[in-house]
Each structure stands twice: as C-alpha cells, then as structure tokens.
Amino acid sequence: MLAEIYSSGVLGVDAYLVEVEVDVIRTTGDQVRFNVVGLGDMAVQESRERVRSAIKNSGFSFPMARLTVNLAPADVRKEGPAFDLPIALGILVATAQVAAPKLEEYLVAGELALDG
C-alpha cells in the first residue's frame, strides 16, 4: 500500500515542498526493513527509531513489513526531525490504521517523542 503526505523543508530562508511517500509491502521474517531514502541527514535517518516507538506507544501497530519512505525531491538535502510526523502518518495511512480522506490538502511537519 502507498501513502503520500506533503511536508516542507528549509533551504536557507526559503521553504520548499517535500513529498513523503510511504510504501508498505507485507512480508515475514528476515525481509522486514525500514528504509528512508531521498538525501536525508542523520536526524532524518534516526527518525526510523522515533517513528517506530511513537507508533507503538500511541496504541497503533507497527507493521511487520518492508517499509520504504521516499523524501522527494531526491536531489535536495533534507535536514532535521520535522519529517517524523509525516513519516508516521504515512505509515498509519498506508496500513489503514488511520483514515485521512483529504490529506492532500494539508502540509504536515513535526518531531515525535518516543511516547508519540
């Protein structure tokens, strides 16, 4: 399943649109992975652990699946933890745990604590 969430990044003093695409492929055993691609810095890569903990500690199920998160455009460096919330929301939408009928009308950004 695929979910698309809009967020933004900052380059100098200018903001730019970032499309957060989350693809969830159900799998078992050793094929379970969580990859974030799209030129993210260390804080973006660390979001995997914050997102996993926040989803579980908020009462939702973290999927046993192969997760691929793409931050587009891929040629622009993404910095900071503000992509935590759109990544988590994308996972919840892609796994049908949360309904978001008009999600394309919003821009989502925010850091997550481990308790969600």
C-alpha positions as CSV (number, residue, x, y, z in Angstrom):
1,M,0.0,0.0,0.0
2,L,1.1,3.5,-0.7
3,A,0.5,6.8,1.1
4,E,1.6,10.3,0.1
5,I,2.0,13.1,2.6
6,Y,3.1,16.7,1.9
7,S,5.7,18.3,4.1
8,S,8.3,21.0,3.7
9,G,12.0,21.6,4.2
10,V,14.0,24.8,4.5
11,L,16.9,25.8,2.3
12,G,18.5,28.9,3.7
13,V,15.4,31.1,4.4
14,D,13.3,29.5,1.7
15,A,10.8,26.7,2.2
16,Y,10.3,24.0,-0.4
17,L,7.7,21.3,-0.8
18,V,8.7,17.7,0.2
19,E,6.5,14.8,-0.8
20,V,6.8,12.0,1.7
21,E,5.9,8.7,0.0
22,V,5.4,5.6,2.2
23,D,5.3,2.2,0.6
24,V,4.4,-0.8,2.8
25,I,4.9,-4.3,1.5
26,R,3.8,-7.1,3.8
27,T,6.5,-9.7,4.4
28,T,7.7,-12.1,7.0
29,G,10.9,-12.9,8.9
30,D,14.2,-11.6,7.6
31,Q,12.6,-9.4,4.9
32,V,11.3,-6.8,7.5
33,R,13.1,-3.5,6.8
34,F,12.5,0.2,7.3
35,N,14.4,2.4,4.8
36,V,14.3,6.2,4.4
37,V,15.7,7.4,1.0
38,G,15.9,10.9,-0.5
39,L,19.1,12.5,0.8
40,G,18.2,12.8,4.4
41,D,20.7,13.8,7.1
42,M,21.4,11.9,10.3
43,A,18.4,13.3,12.1
44,V,16.2,12.1,9.2
45,Q,17.7,8.6,9.3
46,E,17.3,8.5,13.1
47,S,13.6,9.2,12.6
48,R,13.1,5.5,12.0
49,E,13.5,4.7,15.7
50,R,11.5,7.7,16.9
51,V,8.6,6.8,14.5
52,R,8.7,3.1,15.4
53,S,8.5,3.9,19.1
54,A,5.9,6.7,18.7
55,I,3.6,4.4,16.7
56,K,3.8,1.6,19.2
57,N,3.5,3.8,22.3
58,S,0.4,5.6,20.8
59,G,-1.5,2.3,20.7
60,F,-1.1,1.5,17.0
61,S,0.6,-1.5,15.4
62,F,4.0,-1.0,13.7
63,P,3.8,-3.2,10.6
64,M,6.0,-6.3,10.1
65,A,6.7,-5.3,6.6
66,R,9.2,-3.8,4.2
67,L,8.8,-0.1,4.5
68,T,10.3,2.3,2.1
69,V,10.0,6.1,2.7
70,N,10.9,8.4,-0.1
71,L,11.5,12.1,0.5
72,A,11.2,13.8,-2.8
73,P,12.8,15.7,-4.5
74,A,15.7,13.4,-4.0
75,D,18.3,15.9,-5.1
76,V,17.8,18.3,-2.2
77,R,19.2,17.6,1.2
78,K,16.6,17.1,4.0
79,E,17.6,18.1,7.5
80,G,16.1,17.8,10.9
81,P,13.4,15.8,12.7
82,A,10.4,17.6,11.2
83,F,9.8,14.6,8.9
84,D,8.9,12.3,11.8
85,L,5.2,13.2,11.9
86,P,4.6,12.9,8.1
87,I,6.5,9.6,8.0
88,A,4.5,8.2,10.9
89,L,1.2,9.4,9.4
90,G,2.1,7.9,6.1
91,I,2.7,4.5,7.7
92,L,-0.6,4.7,9.6
93,V,-2.5,5.7,6.4
94,A,-0.7,3.1,4.2
95,T,-1.6,0.3,6.7
96,A,-5.2,1.6,7.0
97,Q,-4.9,2.3,10.7
98,V,-5.9,5.9,10.2
99,A,-8.3,7.3,7.6
100,A,-7.2,10.6,6.1
101,P,-9.7,11.5,3.3
102,K,-8.4,15.0,2.4
103,L,-4.7,14.5,3.3
104,E,-3.5,16.1,0.1
105,E,-4.9,19.5,1.3
106,Y,-2.5,19.7,4.2
107,L,1.2,20.2,4.8
108,V,2.4,18.0,7.8
109,A,5.6,18.6,9.8
110,G,6.7,17.8,13.3
111,E,9.1,15.9,15.5
112,L,7.8,13.0,17.5
113,A,8.7,12.0,21.1
114,L,9.1,8.3,21.8
115,D,5.7,8.3,23.5
116,G,4.0,9.7,20.4
